[in-house]
């Protein structure tokens, strides 16, 4: 088997969609929930107020936009119950 250059192995056509193409695929209806440590969250948000060992739940839209930061799964579930997302993938 012939090896492909690394740049071809990592190529994903979904990463190169225009915003209009992404929305046509239902991108505005997809979110995911990701556990994140306070130290990483502080880096992302430029806010030093998060305790480094605390774990938070970050809800992110499929286009990568943050939608919610919560301190527990119940808060995320309650927030999602008020929304009309077709798919919620947990990571």
PDB file of N, CA, C and O in Angstrom:
ATOM      1  N   UNK A   1       0.838  -1.173   0.000  1.00  0.00           N
ATOM      2  CA  UNK A   1       0.000   0.000   0.000  1.00  0.00           C
ATOM      3  C   UNK A   1       0.886   1.240   0.000  1.00  0.00           C
ATOM      4  O   UNK A   1       1.850   1.319   0.761  1.00  0.00           O
ATOM      5  N   UNK A   2       0.570   2.173  -0.823  1.00  0.00           N
ATOM      6  CA  UNK A   2       1.349   3.397  -0.951  1.00  0.00           C
ATOM      7  C   UNK A   2       0.901   4.426   0.089  1.00  0.00           C
ATOM      8  O   UNK A   2      -0.293   4.677   0.254  1.00  0.00           O
ATOM      9  N   UNK A   3       1.876   5.017   0.789  1.00  0.00           N
ATOM     10  CA  UNK A   3       1.539   5.998   1.811  1.00  0.00           C
ATOM     11  C   UNK A   3       1.219   7.342   1.187  1.00  0.00           C
ATOM     12  O   UNK A   3       1.850   7.762   0.218  1.00  0.00           O
ATOM     13  N   UNK A   4       0.226   8.010   1.759  1.00  0.00           N
ATOM     14  CA  UNK A   4      -0.161   9.335   1.291  1.00  0.00           C
ATOM     15  C   UNK A   4       0.551  10.383   2.140  1.00  0.00           C
ATOM     16  O   UNK A   4       0.850  10.146   3.310  1.00  0.00           O
ATOM     17  N   UNK A   5       0.820  11.544   1.542  1.00  0.00           N
ATOM     18  CA  UNK A   5       1.380  12.626   2.353  1.00  0.00           C
ATOM     19  C   UNK A   5       0.446  12.952   3.509  1.00  0.00           C
ATOM     20  O   UNK A   5      -0.770  12.804   3.391  1.00  0.00           O
ATOM     21  N   UNK A   6       1.021  13.401   4.638  1.00  0.00           N
ATOM     22  CA  UNK A   6       0.225  13.664   5.835  1.00  0.00           C
ATOM     23  C   UNK A   6      -0.909  14.645   5.586  1.00  0.00           C
ATOM     24  O   UNK A   6      -1.988  14.485   6.156  1.00  0.00           O
ATOM     25  N   UNK A   7      -0.695  15.655   4.753  1.00  0.00           N
ATOM     26  CA  UNK A   7      -1.750  16.643   4.501  1.00  0.00           C
ATOM     27  C   UNK A   7      -2.956  16.019   3.822  1.00  0.00           C
ATOM     28  O   UNK A   7      -4.078  16.473   4.046  1.00  0.00           O
ATOM     29  N   UNK A   8      -2.762  14.977   2.988  1.00  0.00           N
ATOM     30  CA  UNK A   8      -3.888  14.305   2.346  1.00  0.00           C
ATOM     31  C   UNK A   8      -4.606  13.379   3.319  1.00  0.00           C
ATOM     32  O   UNK A   8      -5.823  13.217   3.222  1.00  0.00           O
ATOM     33  N   UNK A   9      -3.880  12.764   4.259  1.00  0.00           N
ATOM     34  CA  UNK A   9      -4.490  11.869   5.228  1.00  0.00           C
ATOM     35  C   UNK A   9      -5.437  12.617   6.158  1.00  0.00           C
ATOM     36  O   UNK A   9      -6.444  12.058   6.591  1.00  0.00           O
ATOM     37  N   UNK A  10      -5.132  13.856   6.466  1.00  0.00           N
ATOM     38  CA  UNK A  10      -5.942  14.634   7.395  1.00  0.00           C
ATOM     39  C   UNK A  10      -7.002  15.482   6.710  1.00  0.00           C
ATOM     40  O   UNK A  10      -7.719  16.221   7.385  1.00  0.00           O
ATOM     41  N   UNK A  11      -7.120  15.398   5.414  1.00  0.00           N
ATOM     42  CA  UNK A  11      -8.070  16.227   4.683  1.00  0.00           C
ATOM     43  C   UNK A  11      -9.496  15.779   4.978  1.00  0.00           C
ATOM     44  O   UNK A  11      -9.821  14.596   4.877  1.00  0.00           O
ATOM     45  N   UNK A  12     -10.335  16.733   5.341  1.00  0.00           N
ATOM     46  CA  UNK A  12     -11.746  16.455   5.595  1.00  0.00           C
ATOM     47  C   UNK A  12     -12.546  17.518   4.857  1.00  0.00           C
ATOM     48  O   UNK A  12     -12.465  18.692   5.216  1.00  0.00           O
ATOM     49  N   UNK A  13     -13.311  17.149   3.841  1.00  0.00           N
ATOM     50  CA  UNK A  13     -14.038  18.143   3.040  1.00  0.00           C
ATOM     51  C   UNK A  13     -15.053  18.937   3.853  1.00  0.00           C
ATOM     52  O   UNK A  13     -15.403  20.052   3.464  1.00  0.00           O
ATOM     53  N   UNK A  14     -15.536  18.396   4.970  1.00  0.00           N
ATOM     54  CA  UNK A  14     -16.506  19.126   5.779  1.00  0.00           C
ATOM     55  C   UNK A  14     -15.890  20.346   6.458  1.00  0.00           C
ATOM     56  O   UNK A  14     -16.610  21.260   6.858  1.00  0.00           O
ATOM     57  N   UNK A  15     -14.583  20.367   6.590  1.00  0.00           N
ATOM     58  CA  UNK A  15     -13.905  21.516   7.202  1.00  0.00           C
ATOM     59  C   UNK A  15     -13.835  22.712   6.251  1.00  0.00           C
ATOM     60  O   UNK A  15     -13.475  23.813   6.668  1.00  0.00           O
ATOM     61  N   UNK A  16     -14.168  22.507   5.004  1.00  0.00           N
ATOM     62  CA  UNK A  16     -14.031  23.561   4.008  1.00  0.00           C
ATOM     63  C   UNK A  16     -15.376  24.027   3.446  1.00  0.00           C
ATOM     64  O   UNK A  16     -15.433  24.615   2.366  1.00  0.00           O
ATOM     65  N   UNK A  17     -16.448  23.765   4.178  1.00  0.00           N
ATOM     66  CA  UNK A  17     -17.763  24.201   3.734  1.00  0.00           C
ATOM     67  C   UNK A  17     -17.930  25.698   3.973  1.00  0.00           C
ATOM     68  O   UNK A  17     -17.407  26.249   4.941  1.00  0.00           O
ATOM     69  N   UNK A  18     -18.650  26.328   3.093  1.00  0.00           N
ATOM     70  CA  UNK A  18     -19.024  27.725   3.325  1.00  0.00           C
ATOM     71  C   UNK A  18     -20.118  27.734   4.394  1.00  0.00           C
ATOM     72  O   UNK A  18     -20.753  26.706   4.628  1.00  0.00           O
ATOM     73  N   UNK A  19     -20.348  28.871   5.041  1.00  0.00           N
ATOM     74  CA  UNK A  19     -21.441  28.922   6.021  1.00  0.00           C
ATOM     75  C   UNK A  19     -22.790  28.506   5.433  1.00  0.00           C
ATOM     76  O   UNK A  19     -23.578  27.841   6.107  1.00  0.00           O
ATOM     77  N   UNK A  20     -23.059  28.884   4.201  1.00  0.00           N
ATOM     78  CA  UNK A  20     -24.328  28.517   3.562  1.00  0.00           C
ATOM     79  C   UNK A  20     -24.416  26.998   3.351  1.00  0.00           C
ATOM     80  O   UNK A  20     -25.471  26.405   3.575  1.00  0.00           O
ATOM     81  N   UNK A  21     -23.327  26.377   2.929  1.00  0.00           N
ATOM     82  CA  UNK A  21     -23.315  24.927   2.738  1.00  0.00           C
ATOM     83  C   UNK A  21     -23.508  24.207   4.070  1.00  0.00           C
ATOM     84  O   UNK A  21     -24.228  23.213   4.154  1.00  0.00           O
ATOM     85  N   UNK A  22     -22.863  24.718   5.095  1.00  0.00           N
ATOM     86  CA  UNK A  22     -22.969  24.127   6.422  1.00  0.00           C
ATOM     87  C   UNK A  22     -24.414  24.183   6.922  1.00  0.00           C
ATOM     88  O   UNK A  22     -24.930  23.194   7.442  1.00  0.00           O
ATOM     89  N   UNK A  23     -25.059  25.327   6.766  1.00  0.00           N
ATOM     90  CA  UNK A  23     -26.443  25.466   7.203  1.00  0.00           C
ATOM     91  C   UNK A  23     -27.370  24.558   6.401  1.00  0.00           C
ATOM     92  O   UNK A  23     -28.346  24.039   6.943  1.00  0.00           O
ATOM     93  N   UNK A  24     -27.078  24.361   5.119  1.00  0.00           N
ATOM     94  CA  UNK A  24     -27.894  23.481   4.281  1.00  0.00           C
ATOM     95  C   UNK A  24     -27.831  22.036   4.776  1.00  0.00           C
ATOM     96  O   UNK A  24     -28.770  21.267   4.568  1.00  0.00           O
ATOM     97  N   UNK A  25     -26.736  21.667   5.426  1.00  0.00           N
ATOM     98  CA  UNK A  25     -26.594  20.323   5.991  1.00  0.00           C
ATOM     99  C   UNK A  25     -27.250  20.201   7.370  1.00  0.00           C
ATOM    100  O   UNK A  25     -27.263  19.124   7.964  1.00  0.00           O
ATOM    101  N   UNK A  26     -27.785  21.298   7.865  1.00  0.00           N
ATOM    102  CA  UNK A  26     -28.425  21.280   9.180  1.00  0.00           C
ATOM    103  C   UNK A  26     -27.486  21.662  10.297  1.00  0.00           C
ATOM    104  O   UNK A  26     -27.732  21.322  11.455  1.00  0.00           O
ATOM    105  N   UNK A  27     -26.417  22.361   9.978  1.00  0.00           N
ATOM    106  CA  UNK A  27     -25.420  22.739  10.971  1.00  0.00           C
ATOM    107  C   UNK A  27     -25.953  23.568  12.115  1.00  0.00           C
ATOM    108  O   UNK A  27     -25.389  23.547  13.209  1.00  0.00           O
ATOM    109  N   UNK A  28     -27.018  24.289  11.888  1.00  0.00           N
ATOM    110  CA  UNK A  28     -27.586  25.106  12.965  1.00  0.00           C
ATOM    111  C   UNK A  28     -28.423  24.276  13.931  1.00  0.00           C
ATOM    112  O   UNK A  28     -28.893  24.809  14.937  1.00  0.00           O
ATOM    113  N   UNK A  29     -28.623  22.992  13.659  1.00  0.00           N
ATOM    114  CA  UNK A  29     -29.428  22.139  14.526  1.00  0.00           C
ATOM    115  C   UNK A  29     -28.578  21.141  15.293  1.00  0.00           C
ATOM    116  O   UNK A  29     -29.116  20.268  15.975  1.00  0.00           O
ATOM    117  N   UNK A  30     -27.263  21.254  15.193  1.00  0.00           N
ATOM    118  CA  UNK A  30     -26.369  20.282  15.815  1.00  0.00           C
ATOM    119  C   UNK A  30     -25.518  20.972  16.870  1.00  0.00           C
ATOM    120  O   UNK A  30     -24.901  22.005  16.611  1.00  0.00           O
ATOM    121  N   UNK A  31     -25.493  20.386  18.063  1.00  0.00           N
ATOM    122  CA  UNK A  31     -24.620  20.870  19.125  1.00  0.00           C
ATOM    123  C   UNK A  31     -23.925  19.668  19.757  1.00  0.00           C
ATOM    124  O   UNK A  31     -24.362  18.528  19.598  1.00  0.00           O
ATOM    125  N   UNK A  32     -22.850  19.937  20.468  1.00  0.00           N
ATOM    126  CA  UNK A  32     -22.248  18.886  21.255  1.00  0.00           C
ATOM    127  C   UNK A  32     -21.866  19.421  22.620  1.00  0.00           C
ATOM    128  O   UNK A  32     -21.637  20.616  22.803  1.00  0.00           O
ATOM    129  N   UNK A  33     -21.805  18.498  23.578  1.00  0.00           N
ATOM    130  CA  UNK A  33     -21.474  18.837  24.951  1.00  0.00           C
ATOM    131  C   UNK A  33     -20.120  18.221  25.255  1.00  0.00           C
ATOM    132  O   UNK A  33     -19.878  17.040  25.005  1.00  0.00           O
ATOM    133  N   UNK A  34     -19.250  19.051  25.798  1.00  0.00           N
ATOM    134  CA  UNK A  34     -17.888  18.600  26.058  1.00  0.00           C
ATOM    135  C   UNK A  34     -17.489  18.973  27.476  1.00  0.00           C
ATOM    136  O   UNK A  34     -17.569  20.143  27.851  1.00  0.00           O
ATOM    137  N   UNK A  35     -17.056  17.988  28.278  1.00  0.00           N
ATOM    138  CA  UNK A  35     -16.536  18.340  29.596  1.00  0.00           C
ATOM    139  C   UNK A  35     -15.201  19.066  29.436  1.00  0.00           C
ATOM    140  O   UNK A  35     -14.395  18.712  28.575  1.00  0.00           O
ATOM    141  N   UNK A  36     -14.973  20.076  30.264  1.00  0.00           N
ATOM    142  CA  UNK A  36     -13.757  20.872  30.137  1.00  0.00           C
ATOM    143  C   UNK A  36     -13.316  21.336  31.529  1.00  0.00           C
ATOM    144  O   UNK A  36     -14.139  21.753  32.344  1.00  0.00           O
ATOM    145  N   UNK A  37     -12.025  21.259  31.784  1.00  0.00           N
ATOM    146  CA  UNK A  37     -11.467  21.716  33.060  1.00  0.00           C
ATOM    147  C   UNK A  37     -11.492  23.232  33.121  1.00  0.00           C
ATOM    148  O   UNK A  37     -11.395  23.906  32.095  1.00  0.00           O
ATOM    149  N   UNK A  38     -11.620  23.759  34.318  1.00  0.00           N
ATOM    150  CA  UNK A  38     -11.656  25.197  34.518  1.00  0.00           C
ATOM    151  C   UNK A  38     -10.433  25.911  33.981  1.00  0.00           C
ATOM    152  O   UNK A  38     -10.544  27.023  33.464  1.00  0.00           O
ATOM    153  N   UNK A  39      -9.258  25.285  34.094  1.00  0.00           N
ATOM    154  CA  UNK A  39      -8.035  25.922  33.594  1.00  0.00           C
ATOM    155  C   UNK A  39      -8.077  26.122  32.081  1.00  0.00           C
ATOM    156  O   UNK A  39      -7.648  27.161  31.581  1.00  0.00           O
ATOM    157  N   UNK A  40      -8.588  25.140  31.356  1.00  0.00           N
ATOM    158  CA  UNK A  40      -8.710  25.253  29.902  1.00  0.00           C
ATOM    159  C   UNK A  40      -9.792  26.271  29.532  1.00  0.00           C
ATOM    160  O   UNK A  40      -9.631  27.044  28.588  1.00  0.00           O
ATOM    161  N   UNK A  41     -10.867  26.262  30.268  1.00  0.00           N
ATOM    162  CA  UNK A  41     -11.947  27.213  30.029  1.00  0.00           C
ATOM    163  C   UNK A  41     -11.453  28.643  30.258  1.00  0.00           C
ATOM    164  O   UNK A  41     -11.807  29.554  29.510  1.00  0.00           O
ATOM    165  N   UNK A  42     -10.641  28.833  31.287  1.00  0.00           N
ATOM    166  CA  UNK A  42     -10.077  30.154  31.571  1.00  0.00           C
ATOM    167  C   UNK A  42      -9.204  30.631  30.413  1.00  0.00           C
ATOM    168  O   UNK A  42      -9.218  31.813  30.070  1.00  0.00           O
ATOM    169  N   UNK A  43      -8.445  29.714  29.809  1.00  0.00           N
ATOM    170  CA  UNK A  43      -7.628  30.056  28.635  1.00  0.00           C
ATOM    171  C   UNK A  43      -8.498  30.485  27.462  1.00  0.00           C
ATOM    172  O   UNK A  43      -8.228  31.499  26.818  1.00  0.00           O
ATOM    173  N   UNK A  44      -9.538  29.714  27.188  1.00  0.00           N
ATOM    174  CA  UNK A  44     -10.407  29.982  26.044  1.00  0.00           C
ATOM    175  C   UNK A  44     -11.159  31.305  26.181  1.00  0.00           C
ATOM    176  O   UNK A  44     -11.387  32.010  25.199  1.00  0.00           O
ATOM    177  N   UNK A  45     -11.533  31.621  27.401  1.00  0.00           N
ATOM    178  CA  UNK A  45     -12.358  32.794  27.621  1.00  0.00           C
ATOM    179  C   UNK A  45     -11.573  33.994  28.151  1.00  0.00           C
ATOM    180  O   UNK A  45     -12.149  35.058  28.378  1.00  0.00           O
ATOM    181  N   UNK A  46     -10.282  33.834  28.346  1.00  0.00           N
ATOM    182  CA  UNK A  46      -9.441  34.898  28.909  1.00  0.00           C
ATOM    183  C   UNK A  46     -10.004  35.398  30.233  1.00  0.00           C
ATOM    184  O   UNK A  46      -9.961  36.591  30.534  1.00  0.00           O
ATOM    185  N   UNK A  47     -10.525  34.474  31.009  1.00  0.00           N
ATOM    186  CA  UNK A  47     -11.096  34.794  32.315  1.00  0.00           C
ATOM    187  C   UNK A  47     -10.379  33.966  33.379  1.00  0.00           C
ATOM    188  O   UNK A  47     -10.480  32.739  33.363  1.00  0.00           O
ATOM    189  N   UNK A  48      -9.672  34.594  34.288  1.00  0.00           N
ATOM    190  CA  UNK A  48      -8.942  33.830  35.304  1.00  0.00           C
ATOM    191  C   UNK A  48      -9.817  33.358  36.464  1.00  0.00           C
ATOM    192  O   UNK A  48      -9.296  32.781  37.418  1.00  0.00           O
ATOM    193  N   UNK A  49     -11.114  33.583  36.410  1.00  0.00           N
ATOM    194  CA  UNK A  49     -11.995  33.287  37.537  1.00  0.00           C
ATOM    195  C   UNK A  49     -12.378  31.815  37.686  1.00  0.00           C
ATOM    196  O   UNK A  49     -13.003  31.456  38.684  1.00  0.00           O
ATOM    197  N   UNK A  50     -12.036  30.970  36.754  1.00  0.00           N
ATOM    198  CA  UNK A  50     -12.404  29.567  36.831  1.00  0.00           C
ATOM    199  C   UNK A  50     -11.340  28.788  37.601  1.00  0.00           C
ATOM    200  O   UNK A  50     -10.146  28.928  37.337  1.00  0.00           O
ATOM    201  N   UNK A  51     -11.783  27.967  38.555  1.00  0.00           N
ATOM    202  CA  UNK A  51     -10.854  27.124  39.300  1.00  0.00           C
ATOM    203  C   UNK A  51     -10.313  26.040  38.379  1.00  0.00           C
ATOM    204  O   UNK A  51     -11.072  25.413  37.640  1.00  0.00           O
ATOM    205  N   UNK A  52      -9.015  25.819  38.420  1.00  0.00           N
ATOM    206  CA  UNK A  52      -8.361  24.934  37.456  1.00  0.00           C
ATOM    207  C   UNK A  52      -8.815  23.480  37.539  1.00  0.00           C
ATOM    208  O   UNK A  52      -8.856  22.802  36.512  1.00  0.00           O
ATOM    209  N   UNK A  53      -9.154  22.983  38.712  1.00  0.00           N
ATOM    210  CA  UNK A  53      -9.537  21.574  38.841  1.00  0.00           C
ATOM    211  C   UNK A  53     -11.037  21.338  38.700  1.00  0.00           C
ATOM    212  O   UNK A  53     -11.464  20.193  38.552  1.00  0.00           O
ATOM    213  N   UNK A  54     -11.833  22.379  38.742  1.00  0.00           N
ATOM    214  CA  UNK A  54     -13.274  22.217  38.565  1.00  0.00           C
ATOM    215  C   UNK A  54     -13.569  21.788  37.135  1.00  0.00           C
ATOM    216  O   UNK A  54     -12.888  22.212  36.201  1.00  0.00           O
ATOM    217  N   UNK A  55     -14.593  20.940  36.965  1.00  0.00           N
ATOM    218  CA  UNK A  55     -14.986  20.530  35.623  1.00  0.00           C
ATOM    219  C   UNK A  55     -16.305  21.196  35.266  1.00  0.00           C
ATOM    220  O   UNK A  55     -17.240  21.233  36.067  1.00  0.00           O
ATOM    221  N   UNK A  56     -16.361  21.718  34.059  1.00  0.00           N
ATOM    222  CA  UNK A  56     -17.545  22.388  33.541  1.00  0.00           C
ATOM    223  C   UNK A  56     -18.040  21.641  32.315  1.00  0.00           C
ATOM    224  O   UNK A  56     -17.338  20.783  31.780  1.00  0.00           O
ATOM    225  N   UNK A  57     -19.240  21.963  31.873  1.00  0.00           N
ATOM    226  CA  UNK A  57     -19.808  21.407  30.652  1.00  0.00           C
ATOM    227  C   UNK A  57     -19.911  22.539  29.643  1.00  0.00           C
ATOM    228  O   UNK A  57     -20.534  23.567  29.910  1.00  0.00           O
ATOM    229  N   UNK A  58     -19.303  22.345  28.496  1.00  0.00           N
ATOM    230  CA  UNK A  58     -19.303  23.340  27.434  1.00  0.00           C
ATOM    231  C   UNK A  58     -20.198  22.849  26.309  1.00  0.00           C
ATOM    232  O   UNK A  58     -19.969  21.773  25.757  1.00  0.00           O
ATOM    233  N   UNK A  59     -21.211  23.625  25.967  1.00  0.00           N
ATOM    234  CA  UNK A  59     -22.099  23.296  24.847  1.00  0.00           C
ATOM    235  C   UNK A  59     -21.657  24.159  23.670  1.00  0.00           C
ATOM    236  O   UNK A  59     -21.599  25.385  23.760  1.00  0.00           O
ATOM    237  N   UNK A  60     -21.349  23.485  22.569  1.00  0.00           N
ATOM    238  CA  UNK A  60     -20.799  24.153  21.393  1.00  0.00           C
ATOM    239  C   UNK A  60     -21.635  23.781  20.176  1.00  0.00           C
ATOM    240  O   UNK A  60     -22.017  22.623  20.004  1.00  0.00           O
ATOM    241  N   UNK A  61     -21.916  24.772  19.336  1.00  0.00           N
ATOM    242  CA  UNK A  61     -22.630  24.462  18.095  1.00  0.00           C
ATOM    243  C   UNK A  61     -21.687  23.740  17.148  1.00  0.00           C
ATOM    244  O   UNK A  61     -20.471  23.761  17.333  1.00  0.00           O
ATOM    245  N   UNK A  62     -22.246  23.115  16.153  1.00  0.00           N
ATOM    246  CA  UNK A  62     -21.435  22.339  15.215  1.00  0.00           C
ATOM    247  C   UNK A  62     -20.429  23.200  14.471  1.00  0.00           C
ATOM    248  O   UNK A  62     -19.426  22.683  13.980  1.00  0.00           O
ATOM    249  N   UNK A  63     -20.673  24.506  14.376  1.00  0.00           N
ATOM    250  CA  UNK A  63     -19.702  25.372  13.703  1.00  0.00           C
ATOM    251  C   UNK A  63     -18.599  25.847  14.651  1.00  0.00           C
ATOM    252  O   UNK A  63     -17.722  26.616  14.256  1.00  0.00           O
ATOM    253  N   UNK A  64     -18.649  25.384  15.908  1.00  0.00           N
ATOM    254  CA  UNK A  64     -17.610  25.720  16.866  1.00  0.00           C
ATOM    255  C   UNK A  64     -17.914  26.896  17.767  1.00  0.00           C
ATOM    256  O   UNK A  64     -17.093  27.254  18.612  1.00  0.00           O
ATOM    257  N   UNK A  65     -19.067  27.499  17.606  1.00  0.00           N
ATOM    258  CA  UNK A  65     -19.436  28.645  18.444  1.00  0.00           C
ATOM    259  C   UNK A  65     -19.903  28.162  19.813  1.00  0.00           C
ATOM    260  O   UNK A  65     -20.776  27.299  19.899  1.00  0.00           O
ATOM    261  N   UNK A  66     -19.327  28.714  20.887  1.00  0.00           N
ATOM    262  CA  UNK A  66     -19.795  28.314  22.220  1.00  0.00           C
ATOM    263  C   UNK A  66     -21.196  28.844  22.479  1.00  0.00           C
ATOM    264  O   UNK A  66     -21.507  29.989  22.151  1.00  0.00           O
ATOM    265  N   UNK A  67     -22.034  28.009  23.067  1.00  0.00           N
ATOM    266  CA  UNK A  67     -23.410  28.387  23.344  1.00  0.00           C
ATOM    267  C   UNK A  67     -23.698  28.496  24.833  1.00  0.00           C
ATOM    268  O   UNK A  67     -24.488  29.341  25.253  1.00  0.00           O
ATOM    269  N   UNK A  68     -23.059  27.642  25.639  1.00  0.00           N
ATOM    270  CA  UNK A  68     -23.356  27.599  27.065  1.00  0.00           C
ATOM    271  C   UNK A  68     -22.181  27.009  27.815  1.00  0.00           C
ATOM    272  O   UNK A  68     -21.533  26.075  27.342  1.00  0.00           O
ATOM    273  N   UNK A  69     -21.908  27.560  28.990  1.00  0.00           N
ATOM    274  CA  UNK A  69     -20.982  26.968  29.948  1.00  0.00           C
ATOM    275  C   UNK A  69     -21.799  26.705  31.204  1.00  0.00           C
ATOM    276  O   UNK A  69     -22.439  27.611  31.738  1.00  0.00           O
ATOM    277  N   UNK A  70     -21.776  25.464  31.672  1.00  0.00           N
ATOM    278  CA  UNK A  70     -22.535  25.104  32.864  1.00  0.00           C
ATOM    279  C   UNK A  70     -21.625  24.352  33.824  1.00  0.00           C
ATOM    280  O   UNK A  70     -20.602  23.794  33.428  1.00  0.00           O
ATOM    281  N   UNK A  71     -22.016  24.350  35.087  1.00  0.00           N
ATOM    282  CA  UNK A  71     -21.199  23.650  36.069  1.00  0.00           C
ATOM    283  C   UNK A  71     -21.682  22.232  36.352  1.00  0.00           C
ATOM    284  O   UNK A  71     -21.089  21.525  37.166  1.00  0.00           O
ATOM    285  N   UNK A  72     -22.766  21.809  35.677  1.00  0.00           N
ATOM    286  CA  UNK A  72     -23.222  20.426  35.851  1.00  0.00           C
ATOM    287  C   UNK A  72     -24.069  19.980  34.663  1.00  0.00           C
ATOM    288  O   UNK A  72     -24.569  20.796  33.889  1.00  0.00           O
ATOM    289  N   UNK A  73     -24.214  18.674  34.541  1.00  0.00           N
ATOM    290  CA  UNK A  73     -24.955  18.081  33.419  1.00  0.00           C
ATOM    291  C   UNK A  73     -26.442  18.387  33.479  1.00  0.00           C
ATOM    292  O   UNK A  73     -27.090  18.514  32.440  1.00  0.00           O
ATOM    293  N   UNK A  74     -26.991  18.507  34.679  1.00  0.00           N
ATOM    294  CA  UNK A  74     -28.416  18.809  34.810  1.00  0.00           C
ATOM    295  C   UNK A  74     -28.748  20.174  34.217  1.00  0.00           C
ATOM    296  O   UNK A  74     -29.786  20.340  33.575  1.00  0.00           O
ATOM    297  N   UNK A  75     -27.875  21.144  34.430  1.00  0.00           N
ATOM    298  CA  UNK A  75     -28.108  22.483  33.865  1.00  0.00           C
ATOM    299  C   UNK A  75     -28.088  22.420  32.344  1.00  0.00           C
ATOM    300  O   UNK A  75     -28.874  23.095  31.679  1.00  0.00           O
ATOM    301  N   UNK A  76     -27.186  21.605  31.793  1.00  0.00           N
ATOM    302  CA  UNK A  76     -27.117  21.441  30.335  1.00  0.00           C
ATOM    303  C   UNK A  76     -28.400  20.788  29.830  1.00  0.00           C
ATOM    304  O   UNK A  76     -28.987  21.242  28.847  1.00  0.00           O
ATOM    305  N   UNK A  77     -28.828  19.734  30.496  1.00  0.00           N
ATOM    306  CA  UNK A  77     -30.048  19.034  30.068  1.00  0.00           C
ATOM    307  C   UNK A  77     -31.255  19.958  30.108  1.00  0.00           C
ATOM    308  O   UNK A  77     -32.084  19.940  29.198  1.00  0.00           O
ATOM    309  N   UNK A  78     -31.356  20.756  31.148  1.00  0.00           N
ATOM    310  CA  UNK A  78     -32.480  21.693  31.251  1.00  0.00           C
ATOM    311  C   UNK A  78     -32.426  22.732  30.137  1.00  0.00           C
ATOM    312  O   UNK A  78     -33.446  23.038  29.520  1.00  0.00           O
ATOM    313  N   UNK A  79     -31.243  23.272  29.880  1.00  0.00           N
ATOM    314  CA  UNK A  79     -31.079  24.268  28.815  1.00  0.00           C
ATOM    315  C   UNK A  79     -31.442  23.673  27.462  1.00  0.00           C
ATOM    316  O   UNK A  79     -32.133  24.308  26.665  1.00  0.00           O
ATOM    317  N   UNK A  80     -30.975  22.449  27.202  1.00  0.00           N
ATOM    318  CA  UNK A  80     -31.255  21.791  25.916  1.00  0.00           C
ATOM    319  C   UNK A  80     -32.738  21.465  25.760  1.00  0.00           C
ATOM    320  O   UNK A  80     -33.253  21.453  24.641  1.00  0.00           O
ATOM    321  N   UNK A  81     -33.422  21.203  26.858  1.00  0.00           N
ATOM    322  CA  UNK A  81     -34.848  20.857  26.759  1.00  0.00           C
ATOM    323  C   UNK A  81     -35.680  22.030  26.262  1.00  0.00           C
ATOM    324  O   UNK A  81     -36.773  21.836  25.729  1.00  0.00           O
ATOM    325  N   UNK A  82     -35.174  23.234  26.433  1.00  0.00           N
ATOM    326  CA  UNK A  82     -35.883  24.427  25.956  1.00  0.00           C
ATOM    327  C   UNK A  82     -35.534  24.787  24.515  1.00  0.00           C
ATOM    328  O   UNK A  82     -36.080  25.743  23.964  1.00  0.00           O
ATOM    329  N   UNK A  83     -34.644  24.038  23.915  1.00  0.00           N
ATOM    330  CA  UNK A  83     -34.182  24.336  22.559  1.00  0.00           C
ATOM    331  C   UNK A  83     -34.709  23.283  21.593  1.00  0.00           C
ATOM    332  O   UNK A  83     -35.174  22.221  22.008  1.00  0.00           O
ATOM    333  N   UNK A  84     -34.631  23.585  20.320  1.00  0.00           N
ATOM    334  CA  UNK A  84     -35.127  22.664  19.303  1.00  0.00           C
ATOM    335  C   UNK A  84     -33.973  22.124  18.451  1.00  0.00           C
ATOM    336  O   UNK A  84     -33.956  22.294  17.232  1.00  0.00           O
ATOM    337  N   UNK A  85     -33.019  21.476  19.108  1.00  0.00           N
ATOM    338  CA  UNK A  85     -31.905  20.892  18.362  1.00  0.00           C
ATOM    339  C   UNK A  85     -32.273  19.476  17.958  1.00  0.00           C
ATOM    340  O   UNK A  85     -32.794  18.705  18.765  1.00  0.00           O
ATOM    341  N   UNK A  86     -32.000  19.139  16.706  1.00  0.00           N
ATOM    342  CA  UNK A  86     -32.312  17.814  16.215  1.00  0.00           C
ATOM    343  C   UNK A  86     -31.366  16.763  16.704  1.00  0.00           C
ATOM    344  O   UNK A  86     -31.763  15.614  16.897  1.00  0.00           O
ATOM    345  N   UNK A  87     -30.118  17.125  16.910  1.00  0.00           N
ATOM    346  CA  UNK A  87     -29.102  16.157  17.325  1.00  0.00           C
ATOM    347  C   UNK A  87     -28.259  16.794  18.421  1.00  0.00           C
ATOM    348  O   UNK A  87     -27.821  17.939  18.307  1.00  0.00           O
ATOM    349  N   UNK A  88     -28.044  16.031  19.478  1.00  0.00           N
ATOM    350  CA  UNK A  88     -27.123  16.455  20.528  1.00  0.00           C
ATOM    351  C   UNK A  88     -26.176  15.279  20.754  1.00  0.00           C
ATOM    352  O   UNK A  88     -26.582  14.239  21.274  1.00  0.00           O
ATOM    353  N   UNK A  89     -24.934  15.445  20.368  1.00  0.00           N
ATOM    354  CA  UNK A  89     -23.938  14.391  20.535  1.00  0.00           C
ATOM    355  C   UNK A  89     -23.124  14.689  21.777  1.00  0.00           C
ATOM    356  O   UNK A  89     -22.670  15.816  21.974  1.00  0.00           O
ATOM    357  N   UNK A  90     -22.938  13.676  22.619  1.00  0.00           N
ATOM    358  CA  UNK A  90     -22.143  13.848  23.826  1.00  0.00           C
ATOM    359  C   UNK A  90     -20.745  13.295  23.599  1.00  0.00           C
ATOM    360  O   UNK A  90     -20.577  12.163  23.146  1.00  0.00           O
ATOM    361  N   UNK A  91     -19.745  14.107  23.918  1.00  0.00           N
ATOM    362  CA  UNK A  91     -18.352  13.689  23.769  1.00  0.00           C
ATOM    363  C   UNK A  91     -17.681  13.666  25.114  1.00  0.00           C
ATOM    364  O   UNK A  91     -16.499  13.338  25.209  1.00  0.00           O
TER     365      UNK A  91
END
